[in-house]
Amino acid sequence: MRLHRLAKHYFAALGVALLALPFIVDAMFGHGWVRIADFALLYIMLALGLNIVVGYAGLLDLGYIAFFAVGAYTYALLGSPQFGLHWPMWAVLPLGALFACGFGVLLGAPTLRLRGDYLAIVTLGFGEIIRIFMNNLNAPVNITNGPQGISGIDPLRVADFSFGKAHEWFGVEFAAVHLHYYLFLAFTLLVIFVSLRLQHSRIGRAWMAIREDEVAASAMGINTRNVKLLAFAMGATFGGISGGLFAGFQGFVSPESFSLMESVMVLCMVVLGGMGNIAGVVLGGVLLVVLPEAFRHGAGPMQQALFGKTVVDPESLRMLMFGLALILVMLWRPAGLWPSAQRRRELMPDEAVAQQERDTVYDVSK
Amino acid sequence: MTSPSETLIELTGICKRFGGLAALSDVSLHIRRGEIYGLIGPNGAGKTTLFNVITGLYQLDAGTFNFAGRAYAHCKPHVLAQAGIARTFQNIRLFANMTTLENVMVGRHLRTHSGIWGALTRSPAAREEERVIAERAHQLLSYVGIRRPANTLAKNLSYGEQRRLEIARALATDPMLLALDEPAAGMNSTETESLKTLLQDIRSQGVTVLLIEHDVKLIMGLCDRVAVLDYGKKIAEGVPEQVRNDPAVISAYLGCGDD
């Protein structure tokens, strides 16, 4: 009971902190960092979507960013001067999610028999196909504007309320980046809620059973085809929502934003944070968005102060550090920074081995 | 009411080839409802192949396969599980990183229905179903004799417990036929004895048991009928005593002088 009340206080404090965050960040680091926080939330949504496919169902997907692209382009095409369509957000976002979901099934269907490395290669190809399509769908009929991308996308808007403009309430000014933060936060919480509920359900158990042993899962009566397709569809849906929000936030989309590197980034968030654990994945998302940015801003001035000149280009240093961090985490915390309770137990191999030995020492009489 | 001699599973002329190797050739057998049926034979005789055929992991090349009066050739594993065939594996295939309770709960998957909406809304029906699944899983765990906390990871169980957990998981699917692939392998004599009691109890609940085993004592003491496979062919079938004294069986196991 007391623990329950403690948890309540903890969540209340967390809630207040999340609500105040954009103002604190704004006051301390400036507007640019609120924007980075917005991006962190978009990436967290992506990572949570990928977590369903990779973390729960154990299907390695290297082309996940394609669903982000489908969501983003759906929003861009239906809410920009490109076709002169200006559909409202409440129609376009779900439609983007629906399309992404459809593409998820489309990708899932032919890959059902593949596992591990083979699945990774095919999904990687799929991700590239989508990007290349977006890049080339400007001829003979111009749909996506090709490499130039689509600009002038409508801001996110609910009825008359636009998230693209600053608003003032009670004498406090809420800039556009602040408003987007709250919108994205709401969507992120929704995605977390859905992930949590799915994790502890009959469907979630079926996903994990497939991850652990697909043959045994099917022998226990799980229709692996349907359950895997469901994982692809759910993961893709989250990606599509995130993509739509991204398009409305940026006001501009181009194929460049959906490169293989982005897929790898999102996968890194999932693996680094702790596959299968929602809190870990969120942490992974925050770190992998914030740290590289901090490096970008911090590395130059720091070198100036230390050596009086820029020795290494901050941009390349950033990737160098990123690679180093990945290697170190994988060496020391192979299940991620914040693994699920079960994976943490796996991480204590000595204890498991000792347990096994205690148990089996009596079994050798045969 | 079903008569005790009614056939539950009937295999006729089953053939399974892997390239040039005939893993099963023209194997026919029928298992009656409520019996414990043993399948023995030297290593590589095709016992596990036969298991894989009747559980849908392999598709048979020729022959017919009837279960509970219906033909089931070329079906997916989950269809056969739905039909009422559950199995364990020779090399234990548990969901290693899931808890013992979750392992058994997965077995309830095909007898329950909650989907995405049930999971998201946690409707009263979905919650109730989830509660019943967990309750049944707890029951089965204690039924097979696993006394550890239900949140122990399957891979941290002892070998004998893992074998019993596989049985619990299979029983969770409410099978008519329980197919056990060497359930006593690696067990000591005490464990084997308690396994024997467990299997007899399972049979008394009306579940037919098909058993692959090398432990001759267990087979002789437990099975109503036994079939012997050698090089993919059935060389003998009958009550244990009769099979034990069959010259063909003796030569398959011990080799034969003029070979």
Interface residues (C-beta under 8 A of the other chain):
Chain A: V194 R197 L198 S201 R202 I203 G204 R205 A206 M208 A209 E212 D213 V215 A216 A217 S218 A219 M220 G221 I222 N223 T224 L230 M234 Q342 R343 R345 E346 A352 Q355 Q356 D359 T360 Y362 D363 V364 S365 K366
Chain B: T55 G56 L57 K76 P77 H78 A81 Q82 A86 R87 F89 R93 L94 F95 A96 N97 M98 T99 E102 M105 V106 G107 H109 L110 T112 S114 G115 I116 G118 A119 L120 R122 A126 E129 E130 I133 L153 K155 N156 L157 S158 Y159 G160 E161 R169 A170 A172 T173 G186 M187 N188 S189 E191
